[in-house]
């Protein structure tokens, strides 16, 4: 299975020859514009090496995020999911004339 097919669900960065030539290989812009066959071969070898590591790395990152979200952040003791009702005593403090025992219209 190709790295592109495996990376369909991941944010795989596309790599182009021009960026590689100047930023990774540090070749002169004039040489990069010529796109020499040996430079193309070096680029393809570099890209295939990076692709071999990129998908497993992105899978590992996704698994780590899933683990943190499901195990570490969903602890019901630390992060209870129950909603609390408003405190009746605070209502009385705001409006002392309201008696909570009398039915409201």
N, C-alpha and C positions, 0 to 999 in steps of 0.2 A: 504494500500500500504506500503510495507516495506521501511525502510530507504535506503537500497541498491538500490532499484528501483527508489526512489525519487532522489537519489544522483548520478544518471547516468551522469548528466551534470555538476556535481560539483566535486571539488577535495577533496573527502572524504578520510581522513586518516584511514588506516586500523590499527586495534589494535590487538596485540597478547598477549597471556597469560603471557609469560615470561617477557615482558617489563612492563606490568601492575603489576605483582607480585613483581618485584624488585623496580620499580620507584614509583608506586602509593600506593601499600599496604605495601611497605618497609619490606617485608619478607626476611628471610635468603635464600640465593641461594640453599641451600640443601633442604629446604622445597618447594621452587618453582619447583625444579626438580622432587619432588614426585607427584606434581599435585593432591593434596588432593581434594576429592569431594566437601568439603565446600569451598575451595579456588576457585574451578571451578564455583560454584554457585555464589560466591561473584563477580567474574570476569564477568560473564554473566549479573548480575544485574547492575554492573557498566557500562558495554558496552551498554546495552539497555538504560540506563539513558543518557549517552553521545550522543548516536545516536538520541535520541528524540530532542535534542537541536542543534545538528550539522547542519542538513539540513536547518532548518529555519534560523540559523545564516549565513550560506553560501548564502542562498537566499537573506537575508537582505544585505549582503556585495555586491552581484552582482547588486541588485537594486540601492544601493548607488552609485556604480561606473557608472552604466548606467545613473542615474540622473545627476551626475557630468559631464559626457561626453556630454550628450544631451542638458542639460539646462545651465550649468554654463560655459562650455568651448566652446560652439558653438554660442556664441553671435556675430552676424555679425558686431556690432559696435566695440567691443573690439578685435575681431579676424577676420578681413575682409578676404573673400576668393577670392577676385578679384586679378588678377595679374596686376602689373603695368608694363608699357612699360619702357624700359631704357630711361633715360633722354638724349635728343639730345644735350643739352648743354655740358654734360659730354663728349660726343663723340667729340665735337668740341674742347674741352679743350685738349683731348688726341692727336688729329690730326687737328690743326688749318687750314691746307691747304685744308681740305675737306669742300666744300660748300654744306650744306644740301638741297639747292634749285636745284642743278643740278642733273639731272638723272644719275644713276649709270649704267654702262654697264652690 
